[in-house]
């Protein structure tokens, strides 16, 4: 909260210095005021504003940052105080220093150690290698480095090393109206076609009309059902943080698929398939669809396409409770196995460069579950993937 206040003042061109900010924190630490927003307003104005010409700017920023608060203790209740997680410094480590940092050694050990340290910690911590805080080499906290840890309160992915992430992120839906930079994706998807004439006869059959008219001696109009692609496609899109660099490519694929497949349904998931999926990322916490319902709703004749980088902690696939966002009762691998058992035609499209695949343990696990039916999200990869689905 206070760090954000400091940055907002700087952005509003109020000349506040780091020394003045630290003096304000020192005064708060000394408890020179009560825990009231009004008293904090006068204290912070006295500590940070040196020129009365900046008073109006200060008031505007203060009103925006602390809107709705009656005391400094108000706000969302959390088991871990927010100020423990605020990033004031970020430690940058050399490759040699990173190599010296050891993982705790397994999922159970990490969870046990987190519980232990939460019980022992009494105040905020920054840096170092033990407590929950910011920076440093602790396996817990934010903006630090550890080969296996729980990232708590961090803004966006940085080291791609966490086995669990304790924060709340918002994701946007993929845009199906994106103008494709190339028609190659559509051309590749067209390999997956099974045309049939279904539905009401509402198109003029010119050849049959001419033939019937010639035989009857009068105009005999013949109609025919439209020729449609009867392939049924079910697409699952990963919206995990590591997919952020691939959003544009996924939107192009999404747009092309919506135009090519008339019988297409889609769902979103986070990193790995669990007991729930959703169609709207803005409501993903409130309007989830049970994965069992999906498996029972869409028949085994559907072609299944997963789109994701399959890059995560292996625990997210192999362990109960491995999900970074919630406690999953059953392992993600079990859900993926159920899906591949029901749908014979199932493939995984990976936007991550193929040269990186062998270095990612989670990717190898998912590739094995899909019986090596994982393809790069390139034109050649799409072509091979559509050929594979056409065989089913």
C-alpha positions as CSV (number, residue, x, y, z in Angstrom):
1,X,0.0,0.0,0.0
2,X,2.7,2.5,1.1
3,X,5.0,1.6,-1.8
4,X,2.2,2.2,-4.2
5,X,1.5,5.5,-2.5
6,X,5.1,6.6,-3.0
7,X,5.1,5.6,-6.7
8,X,1.8,7.4,-7.3
9,X,3.2,10.6,-5.8
10,X,6.3,10.3,-8.1
11,X,4.1,9.7,-11.1
12,X,2.1,12.9,-10.2
13,X,5.3,14.9,-10.2
14,X,5.3,15.5,-6.5
15,X,9.0,15.7,-5.6
16,X,9.3,13.1,-2.9
17,X,12.6,11.5,-2.0
18,X,13.4,8.0,-0.7
19,X,14.8,9.6,2.5
20,X,11.5,11.3,3.2
21,X,9.6,8.1,2.5
22,X,11.8,6.2,4.9
23,X,11.3,8.9,7.5
24,X,7.6,8.4,7.1
25,X,7.9,4.7,7.6
26,X,10.2,5.3,10.7
27,X,7.5,7.5,12.2
28,X,4.9,4.8,11.6
29,X,7.1,2.2,13.1
30,X,7.5,4.4,16.2
31,X,3.7,4.6,16.4
32,X,3.6,8.4,16.6
33,X,0.0,8.3,15.4
34,X,-3.1,6.2,15.9
35,X,-4.0,3.6,13.2
36,X,-6.3,6.1,11.5
37,X,-6.3,7.3,7.9
38,X,-7.0,10.9,8.9
39,X,-3.9,11.0,11.2
40,X,-1.8,9.3,8.6
41,X,-2.9,12.0,6.1
42,X,-1.5,14.8,8.1
43,X,1.7,12.9,9.0
44,X,2.4,11.9,5.4
45,X,1.7,15.4,4.2
46,X,4.1,16.8,6.7
47,X,6.8,14.3,5.8
48,X,6.5,14.3,2.0
49,X,5.3,17.7,0.9
50,X,7.9,20.5,0.9
51,X,6.1,23.0,-1.3
52,X,2.5,24.1,-0.9
53,X,2.1,24.2,-4.7
54,X,2.1,20.4,-4.5
55,X,-0.7,20.1,-1.9
56,X,-3.5,19.7,-4.4
57,X,-1.5,16.9,-6.2
58,X,-0.9,15.2,-2.9
59,X,-4.6,15.3,-1.9
60,X,-5.6,13.8,-5.3
61,X,-3.1,11.0,-5.0
62,X,-4.0,10.3,-1.4
63,X,-7.7,10.2,-2.1
64,X,-7.1,7.7,-5.0
65,X,-4.8,5.4,-3.1
66,X,-6.6,5.3,0.2
67,X,-10.2,5.6,-1.1
68,X,-12.7,3.7,1.1
69,X,-10.3,3.1,4.0
70,X,-11.2,4.3,7.5
71,X,-8.1,2.8,9.2
72,X,-4.7,1.6,8.0
73,X,-5.8,-1.9,9.0
74,X,-8.8,-2.0,6.7
75,X,-8.7,-4.0,3.5
76,X,-8.8,-7.6,2.4
77,X,-8.0,-10.0,5.2
78,X,-5.2,-12.4,4.5
79,X,-3.3,-15.0,6.4
80,X,-0.1,-13.3,5.3
81,X,0.1,-9.5,5.9
82,X,0.4,-7.6,2.6
83,X,3.4,-5.6,3.6
84,X,5.4,-8.8,4.0
85,X,5.0,-9.2,0.2
86,X,5.7,-5.7,-1.1
87,X,8.7,-5.5,-3.4
88,X,11.0,-2.8,-2.2
89,X,14.2,-4.4,-3.5
90,X,14.8,-7.2,-6.0
91,X,17.9,-9.3,-5.8
92,X,19.6,-10.2,-9.0
93,X,21.8,-13.3,-8.9
94,X,24.6,-14.4,-11.1
95,X,24.4,-17.9,-12.6
96,X,27.1,-19.1,-10.1
97,X,24.9,-17.8,-7.2
98,X,21.8,-19.5,-8.6
99,X,23.7,-22.8,-8.8
100,X,24.6,-22.6,-5.1
101,X,20.9,-22.3,-4.1
102,X,19.5,-25.7,-3.4
103,X,15.9,-26.9,-3.7
104,X,14.2,-28.1,-0.5
105,X,13.6,-31.5,-2.0
106,X,10.1,-32.6,-3.0
107,X,6.5,-31.5,-2.7
108,X,5.9,-32.8,0.8
109,X,9.0,-31.1,2.1
110,X,8.1,-27.7,0.6
111,X,4.6,-27.8,2.0
112,X,5.9,-28.9,5.5
113,X,8.5,-26.2,5.5
114,X,6.0,-23.5,4.4
115,X,3.7,-24.4,7.4
116,X,6.7,-24.3,9.8
117,X,7.9,-20.9,8.7
118,X,4.5,-19.4,8.8
119,X,4.2,-20.4,12.4
120,X,7.6,-19.0,13.3
121,X,7.5,-15.7,11.4
122,X,6.3,-12.7,13.4
123,X,7.0,-9.6,11.1
124,X,7.8,-8.7,7.5
125,X,11.1,-9.8,6.0
126,X,13.0,-8.8,3.0
127,X,15.9,-10.6,1.3
128,X,17.8,-13.5,2.8
129,X,17.0,-17.1,2.5
130,X,14.5,-18.0,5.2
131,X,11.4,-16.0,5.8
132,X,8.4,-15.1,3.6
133,X,9.1,-11.7,2.1
134,X,10.5,-10.1,-1.1
135,X,13.7,-10.6,-2.9
136,X,16.4,-12.9,-1.6
137,X,16.8,-16.6,-2.1
138,X,13.9,-17.9,0.2
139,X,11.7,-20.6,-1.4
140,X,8.8,-18.5,-0.2
141,X,7.8,-14.9,-0.9
142,X,8.1,-12.9,-4.1
143,X,10.6,-11.5,-6.6
144,X,13.4,-13.7,-5.4
145,X,15.0,-16.8,-6.8
146,X,14.8,-20.5,-5.8
147,X,14.8,-23.6,-8.0
148,X,11.7,-24.9,-6.2
149,X,9.4,-22.7,-4.1
150,X,6.0,-21.1,-3.5
151,X,5.7,-17.6,-4.9
152,X,3.5,-15.6,-2.6
153,X,2.3,-12.1,-3.7
154,X,4.4,-11.7,-6.8
155,X,3.3,-9.7,-9.8
156,X,3.7,-11.8,-13.0
157,X,6.1,-14.6,-13.7
158,X,9.8,-13.9,-13.6
159,X,12.0,-17.0,-13.0
160,X,9.4,-19.7,-14.1
161,X,10.6,-21.8,-11.2
162,X,7.7,-21.8,-8.6
163,X,5.9,-25.1,-7.9
164,X,2.9,-23.2,-6.5
165,X,1.8,-19.6,-6.9
166,X,-0.2,-17.8,-4.2
167,X,-1.7,-14.8,-5.8
168,X,-4.8,-13.7,-7.8
169,X,-4.4,-13.1,-11.5
170,X,-6.9,-11.9,-14.1
171,X,-6.9,-13.2,-17.6
172,X,-8.6,-12.0,-20.8
173,X,-10.7,-14.1,-23.1
174,X,-9.1,-14.9,-26.5
175,X,-10.3,-12.7,-29.3
176,X,-11.9,-14.6,-32.2
177,X,-12.0,-11.6,-34.4
178,X,-8.3,-11.1,-34.8
179,X,-7.3,-10.5,-38.4
180,X,-4.8,-13.2,-39.4
181,X,-1.5,-12.0,-40.6
182,X,-1.4,-15.1,-42.8
183,X,-3.9,-17.5,-44.3
184,X,-1.6,-20.5,-43.6
185,X,-3.2,-21.4,-40.3
186,X,-6.6,-21.7,-42.1
187,X,-5.1,-23.7,-44.9
188,X,-3.6,-26.2,-42.4
189,X,-6.8,-26.5,-40.5
190,X,-8.7,-27.4,-43.7
191,X,-7.0,-30.7,-43.7
192,X,-9.4,-31.7,-41.0
193,X,-12.6,-31.9,-43.0
194,X,-15.4,-34.4,-43.4
195,X,-18.0,-32.9,-45.7
196,X,-21.6,-34.1,-45.6
197,X,-25.0,-32.6,-46.5
198,X,-27.0,-32.3,-43.4
199,X,-30.0,-30.3,-42.4
200,X,-32.8,-28.6,-44.3
201,X,-32.7,-28.5,-48.1
202,X,-32.4,-24.8,-48.6
203,X,-29.9,-24.5,-51.5
204,X,-30.6,-24.6,-55.2
205,X,-29.3,-27.8,-56.9
206,X,-28.5,-26.4,-60.3
207,X,-27.4,-29.7,-62.0
208,X,-30.5,-31.6,-60.8
209,X,-32.8,-28.7,-61.6
210,X,-31.5,-28.6,-65.2
211,X,-31.8,-32.4,-65.6
212,X,-35.3,-32.5,-64.1
213,X,-36.5,-29.6,-66.2
214,X,-35.2,-31.2,-69.4
215,X,-37.0,-34.5,-68.6
216,X,-40.3,-32.9,-67.5
217,X,-40.6,-30.3,-70.1
218,X,-41.2,-27.6,-67.5
219,X,-39.2,-25.8,-64.8
220,X,-38.7,-28.4,-62.0
221,X,-36.7,-26.7,-59.2
222,X,-34.7,-29.0,-57.0
223,X,-33.2,-28.1,-53.6
224,X,-30.5,-29.6,-51.6
225,X,-29.0,-29.3,-48.1
226,X,-25.9,-27.2,-47.7
227,X,-22.6,-29.1,-47.8
228,X,-21.0,-28.6,-44.4
229,X,-17.9,-29.8,-42.6
230,X,-19.3,-32.3,-40.1
231,X,-16.1,-32.5,-38.0
232,X,-16.8,-31.9,-34.3
233,X,-13.9,-30.1,-32.5
234,X,-13.4,-29.5,-28.8
235,X,-10.5,-27.1,-28.0
236,X,-8.9,-26.5,-24.6
237,X,-6.8,-23.3,-24.2
238,X,-4.2,-22.9,-21.4
239,X,-4.3,-19.4,-19.9
240,X,-1.5,-19.9,-17.4
241,X,1.1,-17.1,-16.9
242,X,3.7,-18.7,-19.0
243,X,1.4,-18.5,-22.0
244,X,1.5,-14.7,-22.0
245,X,4.1,-14.5,-24.7
246,X,2.0,-16.7,-27.0
247,X,-1.4,-14.8,-26.7
248,X,-1.2,-13.4,-30.2
249,X,-0.5,-16.7,-31.8
250,X,-3.3,-18.4,-29.9
251,X,-5.7,-15.7,-30.9
252,X,-4.9,-16.3,-34.5
253,X,-5.4,-20.0,-34.1
254,X,-8.7,-19.4,-32.2
255,X,-10.0,-17.0,-34.9
256,X,-9.1,-19.4,-37.7
257,X,-10.6,-22.4,-35.9
258,X,-13.9,-20.5,-35.3
259,X,-14.2,-19.8,-39.0
260,X,-13.2,-23.2,-40.2
261,X,-15.1,-25.5,-37.8
262,X,-18.9,-24.9,-37.5
263,X,-19.2,-27.6,-34.8
264,X,-16.6,-26.3,-32.4
265,X,-16.7,-25.8,-28.6
266,X,-13.9,-24.4,-26.5
267,X,-12.9,-24.2,-22.8
268,X,-10.1,-22.6,-20.8
269,X,-7.9,-24.2,-18.2
270,X,-4.9,-23.1,-16.1
271,X,-1.7,-25.0,-16.7
272,X,-3.2,-28.5,-16.4
273,X,-6.7,-30.0,-16.7
274,X,-8.4,-30.5,-13.4
275,X,-12.0,-31.0,-12.1
276,X,-13.3,-27.7,-13.6
277,X,-13.0,-25.7,-16.9
278,X,-14.6,-22.4,-18.0
279,X,-15.6,-20.4,-21.1
280,X,-15.2,-16.9,-19.7
281,X,-11.9,-15.9,-18.1
282,X,-13.6,-12.9,-16.4
283,X,-15.9,-15.3,-14.5
284,X,-13.7,-18.3,-14.1
285,X,-13.9,-18.4,-10.3
286,X,-17.7,-18.2,-10.4
287,X,-18.9,-20.0,-13.5
288,X,-16.8,-23.2,-13.9
289,X,-18.1,-26.2,-15.6
290,X,-17.4,-29.6,-14.1
291,X,-14.9,-31.5,-16.2
292,X,-17.0,-34.7,-15.8
293,X,-20.0,-32.8,-17.3
294,X,-17.8,-31.9,-20.3
295,X,-16.7,-35.5,-20.8
296,X,-20.4,-36.6,-20.6
297,X,-21.8,-33.9,-22.8
298,X,-19.5,-34.2,-25.8
299,X,-19.4,-37.6,-27.5
300,X,-16.3,-39.6,-28.3
301,X,-16.6,-38.6,-32.0
302,X,-15.2,-35.1,-31.1
303,X,-11.7,-34.3,-32.1
304,X,-9.8,-32.9,-29.1
305,X,-7.2,-30.1,-29.3
306,X,-5.2,-28.9,-26.4
307,X,-3.3,-25.6,-26.8
308,X,-0.6,-24.8,-24.2
309,X,3.1,-24.8,-23.5
310,X,2.8,-27.6,-20.9
311,X,5.4,-25.7,-18.9
312,X,4.8,-26.0,-15.1
313,X,6.0,-27.7,-12.1
314,X,5.7,-31.5,-12.5
315,X,3.8,-31.5,-9.1
316,X,0.9,-29.7,-10.9
317,X,0.5,-32.8,-13.0
318,X,1.3,-35.7,-10.7
319,X,0.1,-34.6,-7.2
320,X,-3.2,-33.9,-5.5
321,X,-3.0,-30.3,-4.4
322,X,-0.4,-29.5,-7.1
323,X,-2.4,-26.8,-8.8
324,X,-1.0,-23.3,-8.3
325,X,-4.5,-21.8,-8.0
326,X,-6.5,-24.2,-5.8
327,X,-6.4,-27.5,-4.0
328,X,-7.2,-30.1,-6.6
329,X,-8.5,-33.3,-5.1
330,X,-7.2,-35.5,-8.0
331,X,-4.0,-35.2,-9.9
332,X,-4.0,-33.5,-13.3
333,X,-2.5,-36.6,-15.0
334,X,-5.6,-38.6,-14.0
335,X,-7.9,-36.1,-15.7
336,X,-5.8,-36.0,-18.8
337,X,-5.7,-39.9,-18.9
338,X,-9.5,-40.0,-18.5
339,X,-9.9,-37.6,-21.5
340,X,-7.5,-39.5,-23.8
341,X,-9.2,-42.8,-22.9
342,X,-12.6,-41.4,-24.0
343,X,-11.4,-39.5,-27.1
344,X,-9.2,-41.5,-29.4
345,X,-8.5,-38.4,-31.5
346,X,-6.7,-36.0,-29.2
347,X,-3.6,-33.9,-29.8
348,X,-1.6,-31.2,-28.0
349,X,-0.4,-28.1,-29.8
350,X,2.5,-26.4,-28.2
351,X,3.5,-22.8,-29.0
352,X,6.9,-23.3,-27.2
353,X,9.8,-23.8,-29.6
354,X,10.5,-27.5,-30.1
355,X,14.2,-27.0,-29.2
356,X,13.1,-26.4,-25.6
357,X,10.9,-29.4,-25.2
358,X,13.5,-31.8,-23.9
359,X,14.5,-29.5,-21.1
360,X,11.0,-29.3,-19.5
361,X,10.0,-32.2,-17.3
362,X,6.3,-31.4,-17.2
363,X,6.2,-31.2,-21.0
364,X,7.7,-34.7,-21.3
365,X,5.0,-36.0,-18.9
366,X,2.1,-34.6,-20.9
367,X,3.7,-35.7,-24.1
368,X,3.8,-39.3,-22.8
369,X,0.2,-39.1,-21.6
370,X,-0.8,-38.0,-25.2
371,X,1.2,-40.9,-26.7
372,X,3.7,-38.5,-28.3
373,X,0.9,-36.7,-30.1
374,X,2.3,-33.3,-29.3
375,X,3.0,-30.9,-32.1
376,X,4.6,-27.4,-32.3
377,X,2.2,-24.6,-33.1
378,X,3.8,-23.9,-36.5
379,X,2.4,-24.4,-40.0
380,X,4.2,-27.7,-40.4
381,X,3.2,-28.8,-36.9
382,X,-0.5,-27.9,-37.6
383,X,-0.3,-29.8,-40.8
384,X,1.0,-32.9,-39.1
385,X,-1.6,-32.5,-36.2
386,X,-4.5,-32.2,-38.6
387,X,-3.3,-35.3,-40.5
388,X,-3.2,-37.2,-37.1
389,X,-6.8,-36.1,-36.2
390,X,-8.0,-37.1,-39.7
391,X,-6.9,-40.7,-39.1
392,X,-9.3,-41.1,-36.2
